[in-house]
Amino acid sequence: NALAEVKPRLELLDLSGNCFSAIPAQNLRNSVKLMYLDLSDNKIGEINNFELMNLPQLKELRLHGNVLNQIHPMAFMNVPQLQYLYMRDNLIGSLDGNRLQAFHKLEILDVTNNLLQKVGSCV
């Protein structure tokens, strides 16, 4: 695993513009210093439970330009510092406000150009 050696000190990871159809969760979990993660412009269709887990310093997550249509309830676990979440240009049909409540520091949520028909009351 190419990331295994640098993972403990990795602060920025840009995997944009590739052909990922799923989040490379095994490579990302417990990246305790990771602050910026860019997975934009891939082919990611969903975020499964626990895929983005134990990223305690993550402040910015870019998921725009995928085919994202589902975010499972426990997809984000222990991501307390998240401030910027970009999910524009996807296929998201609804946003559950309860899932977003966990992001106490969230300042920007960009979901433009999706298929939104329902937005939860906590948004």
N, C-alpha and C positions, 0 to 999 in steps of 0.2 A: 504494500500500500504506500503510494508516494506521499500521501499527506500525513502518515503516521508520525514521522519524525518531526515535522514542523507544527503539528496540531496543537501542542501545548502552548506555543507562543504566537500562533497565527492570529492576527487582528483583522485582516481584510482578505476576503476570498471572492474573486470574480469568476463565475462559471457561466457568464452570459453568452448567448449566441452559440450554444452547442446543441446537442441532440438528446439531452436528458429527457426521458419520458416519466421519470419519477425522481423524487428528491434523493440524493445520495446520502441517506440518513446515517449509515454506518460511518461514513467519513466525517460527518458533522457533529454527531453527539459528543457532548462533553468538551467541546472546543471552548474552554472557559475564558479565553481572552478575545474571542472573535467578536468584533464590533460591527462589521459591515459584511453582508452576504448578498451577492447579486446572482440570482438564478433566472434573470429575465431572458426573454427570447429563446426559450427552449420548447419542449413539447410536454410539459408537466400538466397532467389532467386532474390530479387530486393530491391533497396533503393528508396522508393517513395518520392515525393515532400515533403519537410519540415520535413522529419523524423529525420535528424541530424541537428537540428536548435538551435541557441542560446547556443552554447558551446564555449564561447569566449576564454577560456584558453586551449582548447584541442590541444595537441601537437602531440599525437600519436594515430592512429586508426588502429586496426588490424581486417581485415575482411577476412583473408585467410582461405582456407579450407571450403568454403561454396559452394553453387551452384549459386552464383551471376552471373546473365546474363544481368541485366539492371540497370542502374543508371539514374533516372529521372533528368531532367535539373535543378530543384530547390531542389534537395535532401539535399544539404549542404548549409545552410544559416547562416551567421554570425559564421563562424569557421575560424577566421583570423589567428590564431597562428599555424595551422596544419603544421607540419614539416615532419612527417613520416606517409605514407599511404601504408599499406600492403594489397594487394588484390590478391596475388598469389594463384594458385590452385583453380580457379573458372571456370566459363564458359563465361567470358567476350569476346565478339566478336569484339568490337570496342571501341576506346577511343576518346572522343570528346575533343580536346585540349582547346576549349573555356571554357569548364566547369572547367578545371584545372587551368585556368588563375586566378581564384579567390583565389587560394592558393599561395599567394605571398611569403610565407616562406617555401614552400615545398622543402625539400632537398632529400628525398627518396620516390620514387614511385616504388613499387615492384609489377609487374603484370606478373611474370614468370608463366609458365604452365597454360595458359588460351587458348582461341580459337581466339586470335587476328588475324584479317584480315585487319583491318583499324586503323590507328593511326592519329589523327588530327594534323594539322601543328603546333600548339602551344606547342606540347609536346616536 
